[in-house]
């Protein structure tokens, strides 16, 4: 089984600022993941050519099922509001997604509220800015695999220190209501040490993933709950790749019994 996580930066190239469906499809196909967690995913956004990036990723992997979970309606960094219901789905959306080659017997979406205060963040184009934090979501699926049921989830946590730890605790509590073994894929916006300290979960992959031109930090993680971890098999490969877009590298783990 191959598990992967990838913060897409909505498919935008750092070199030319454009988004091309073929670039996204080629990068995802190269991962050859059985289950892929995606973050910073656009749907019907003008900035990314109105593409459905989740569907592009699923087609590239030949995946049976996929699901997009919106966090906001509108465009991050511009005008947006929290996603509230399916009535918002006619608007430009931004969020996370799960893509799976295995059937899914159950989906679960858990809201992870954004930090209530504005926080400073460095924008390469505009310098230091005070930004309102976006709401976050946890998207979980119970997969029917050849090894039996397992839970895989993805999330993209806040950039606000401390608040992301609070969101992570909330996410772990939500996942414990779903079947073991349990795996969390995502951009957690923090390094491995606080992640392990807060969750007690095991890190399946260690590799620098950010920033993509010269990675120095691991913000993207593949974690396993120790309860039931023996059913996952052993890690036989950890890999990253260098797509032609995004400020994060994708992270891949190969598991084998």
C-alpha positions as CSV (number, residue, x, y, z in Angstrom):
1,X,0.0,0.0,0.0
2,X,1.3,3.5,-0.9
3,X,0.1,6.5,1.1
4,X,0.8,10.1,0.1
5,X,0.1,13.6,1.1
6,X,0.5,16.7,-1.0
7,X,-0.2,20.4,-0.5
8,X,-1.0,21.5,-4.0
9,X,-0.8,25.3,-3.5
10,X,-3.9,25.1,-5.8
11,X,-1.6,23.8,-8.6
12,X,0.3,27.1,-8.9
13,X,3.8,27.1,-10.3
14,X,6.4,29.1,-8.3
15,X,8.3,30.0,-11.5
16,X,5.5,31.4,-13.7
17,X,2.5,31.7,-11.4
18,X,0.2,29.6,-13.7
19,X,-1.9,26.5,-13.1
20,X,-2.1,23.7,-15.7
21,X,-4.2,20.6,-15.4
22,X,-1.5,18.5,-17.1
23,X,1.1,19.5,-14.6
24,X,-1.2,18.5,-11.7
25,X,-2.1,15.2,-13.4
26,X,1.5,14.2,-14.2
27,X,2.7,15.0,-10.7
28,X,-0.1,13.0,-9.0
29,X,0.4,10.1,-11.4
30,X,4.1,9.9,-10.5
31,X,3.2,9.4,-6.9
32,X,1.3,6.2,-7.8
33,X,-0.5,6.4,-4.4
34,X,-3.3,4.0,-3.4
35,X,-4.6,6.7,-1.0
36,X,-3.7,10.4,-1.4
37,X,-4.5,13.3,0.9
38,X,-4.5,16.7,-0.7
39,X,-4.5,20.2,0.8
40,X,-4.9,23.7,-0.6
41,X,-7.3,22.3,-3.2
42,X,-9.4,24.6,-5.5
43,X,-12.7,23.8,-7.1
44,X,-14.2,26.2,-9.6
45,X,-11.7,29.0,-8.7
46,X,-10.9,31.6,-11.4
47,X,-7.3,31.7,-10.2
48,X,-6.9,28.0,-11.2
49,X,-8.9,28.1,-14.4
50,X,-12.2,26.8,-12.8
51,X,-10.6,23.3,-12.5
52,X,-11.7,20.5,-10.2
53,X,-8.3,19.5,-8.9
54,X,-9.7,16.6,-6.9
55,X,-11.2,15.0,-10.0
56,X,-8.0,15.6,-11.9
57,X,-6.0,13.8,-9.2
58,X,-8.4,10.9,-9.0
59,X,-8.3,10.4,-12.8
60,X,-4.5,10.5,-12.7
61,X,-4.4,7.7,-10.2
62,X,-7.2,5.6,-11.7
63,X,-8.9,5.9,-8.3
64,X,-12.3,4.4,-7.6
65,X,-13.5,7.2,-5.2
66,X,-12.6,10.7,-4.2
67,X,-14.1,13.4,-2.0
68,X,-13.5,17.1,-1.7
69,X,-14.3,18.9,1.6
70,X,-14.6,22.7,1.4
71,X,-13.2,24.8,4.2
72,X,-14.1,28.2,2.7
73,X,-16.3,29.7,0.0
74,X,-14.5,32.3,-2.1
75,X,-10.8,32.8,-2.6
76,X,-8.3,32.6,0.3
77,X,-6.3,35.9,0.7
78,X,-9.1,37.8,-1.0
79,X,-12.8,37.6,-0.2
80,X,-14.1,34.5,1.5
81,X,-16.4,33.1,4.2
82,X,-16.6,29.8,6.0
83,X,-18.3,26.9,4.1
84,X,-21.6,26.1,5.9
85,X,-23.7,23.8,3.8
86,X,-24.1,22.2,0.3
87,X,-25.9,25.4,-0.7
88,X,-22.5,27.0,-0.9
89,X,-21.2,24.4,-3.5
90,X,-22.2,26.6,-6.4
91,X,-19.5,29.1,-5.5
92,X,-15.7,29.0,-5.8
93,X,-14.5,26.6,-3.1
94,X,-11.2,25.8,-1.4
95,X,-10.4,23.0,1.0
96,X,-8.9,19.5,1.2
97,X,-9.5,16.1,-0.5
98,X,-9.0,12.4,-0.2
99,X,-8.5,10.1,-3.2
100,X,-8.6,6.3,-2.8
101,X,-8.2,3.3,-5.1
102,X,-10.1,1.3,-2.4
103,X,-13.8,1.5,-1.8
104,X,-15.0,3.7,1.0
105,X,-17.7,2.5,3.4
106,X,-18.0,5.7,5.4
107,X,-17.0,9.3,5.2
108,X,-16.7,11.7,8.1
109,X,-16.0,15.5,8.1
110,X,-15.1,17.3,11.3
111,X,-14.9,21.1,11.6
112,X,-11.7,22.5,13.0
113,X,-12.4,26.2,13.7
114,X,-9.8,28.8,12.7
115,X,-7.9,30.9,15.2
116,X,-10.1,33.8,16.4
117,X,-7.4,36.4,16.0
118,X,-5.5,37.9,13.1
119,X,-1.9,36.7,12.9
120,X,1.2,37.9,11.1
121,X,2.4,36.0,8.1
122,X,5.1,36.8,5.5
123,X,3.8,37.3,2.0
124,X,6.7,37.2,-0.6
125,X,4.8,39.8,-2.7
126,X,3.6,42.1,0.1
127,X,5.8,41.5,3.1
128,X,4.5,41.0,6.6
129,X,0.7,40.9,6.7
130,X,-1.9,40.4,9.4
131,X,-4.3,37.7,8.1
132,X,-7.5,36.2,9.4
133,X,-7.1,32.5,9.9
134,X,-9.3,30.2,7.8
135,X,-11.5,27.5,9.3
136,X,-10.1,24.0,8.8
137,X,-11.6,20.6,8.3
138,X,-10.7,17.0,8.9
139,X,-11.8,14.6,6.1
140,X,-11.8,10.9,7.1
141,X,-12.7,7.7,5.2
142,X,-13.1,4.2,6.3
143,X,-11.5,2.1,3.5
144,X,-12.3,-1.5,2.6
145,X,-8.8,-2.8,1.8
146,X,-7.5,-6.3,1.1
147,X,-6.1,-6.1,4.7
148,X,-9.5,-5.2,6.1
149,X,-11.1,-1.9,7.1
150,X,-8.8,1.0,8.0
151,X,-9.3,4.7,8.6
152,X,-7.4,7.3,6.6
153,X,-7.9,11.0,7.1
154,X,-6.4,14.2,5.8
155,X,-6.3,17.8,7.1
156,X,-4.5,21.2,6.7
157,X,-4.0,22.8,10.1
158,X,-3.6,26.5,11.0
159,X,-0.4,28.4,10.6
160,X,-1.0,30.0,14.0
161,X,1.3,28.4,16.6
162,X,-0.5,26.8,19.5
163,X,-3.9,26.9,17.7
164,X,-2.7,24.2,15.3
165,X,-1.9,22.0,18.3
166,X,-5.4,22.5,19.5
167,X,-6.8,21.5,16.1
168,X,-4.6,18.5,16.1
169,X,-5.9,17.3,19.4
170,X,-9.5,17.7,18.2
171,X,-8.7,15.7,15.0
172,X,-7.1,12.8,16.9
173,X,-10.1,12.6,19.2
174,X,-12.5,12.5,16.2
175,X,-10.5,9.8,14.5
176,X,-10.5,7.5,17.6
177,X,-14.2,6.9,17.0
178,X,-13.4,5.3,13.6
179,X,-11.9,1.8,13.0
180,X,-8.2,1.0,13.5
181,X,-5.7,1.0,12.0
182,X,-5.8,4.8,11.6
183,X,-3.6,7.0,9.5
184,X,-3.5,10.8,9.3
185,X,-2.1,12.5,6.2
186,X,-1.6,16.2,5.9
187,X,0.1,19.6,6.1
188,X,0.1,20.2,9.9
189,X,2.1,23.4,9.7
190,X,4.4,22.2,12.5
191,X,7.5,19.9,12.7
192,X,7.5,16.3,13.9
193,X,8.4,16.9,17.6
194,X,5.2,18.8,18.7
195,X,3.1,16.5,16.5
196,X,4.4,13.4,18.3
197,X,4.1,15.1,21.7
198,X,0.5,16.0,21.2
199,X,-0.8,12.9,19.5
200,X,1.4,10.1,20.6
201,X,1.1,8.8,17.1
202,X,4.0,7.3,15.2
203,X,5.7,9.2,12.3
204,X,5.9,6.9,9.3
205,X,8.0,9.2,7.2
206,X,10.8,11.7,8.0
207,X,11.7,14.0,5.2
208,X,12.0,17.8,4.7
209,X,9.0,19.0,2.6
210,X,9.1,22.8,2.8
211,X,9.8,25.1,1.1
212,X,10.0,23.1,-2.1
213,X,12.9,24.9,-3.8
214,X,15.2,24.1,-0.8
215,X,13.3,22.0,1.7
216,X,14.4,22.6,5.3
217,X,11.4,21.7,7.4
218,X,8.9,18.8,7.6
219,X,5.5,20.3,7.7
220,X,3.8,17.5,5.9
221,X,3.2,14.3,7.8
222,X,2.0,10.7,7.5
223,X,1.1,9.5,11.0
224,X,-0.2,6.2,12.4
225,X,-2.1,5.6,15.6
226,X,-0.1,3.0,17.7
227,X,-3.4,1.2,18.4
228,X,-3.7,-1.3,15.5
229,X,-0.5,-0.2,13.8
230,X,0.7,-3.8,13.6
231,X,-2.0,-4.3,10.9
232,X,-0.4,-1.7,8.6
233,X,2.8,-3.6,7.8
234,X,6.3,-2.2,7.8
235,X,7.6,0.9,6.0
236,X,9.8,-0.1,3.1
237,X,10.1,3.2,1.3
238,X,9.8,6.9,2.1
239,X,10.0,9.3,-0.9
240,X,9.5,12.8,-2.0
241,X,9.4,14.2,-5.6
242,X,9.8,17.6,-7.2
243,X,6.7,18.6,-9.2
244,X,6.7,21.7,-11.3
245,X,4.4,23.5,-8.9
246,X,3.6,24.1,-5.2
247,X,5.8,25.4,-2.3
248,X,5.6,21.9,-0.7
249,X,7.0,18.6,-1.8
250,X,4.6,15.5,-1.8
251,X,5.5,12.8,0.8
252,X,5.0,9.1,0.0
253,X,5.2,6.0,2.2
254,X,5.2,2.4,0.9
255,X,3.9,-0.2,3.3
256,X,4.5,-3.9,2.9
257,X,3.8,-7.0,5.0
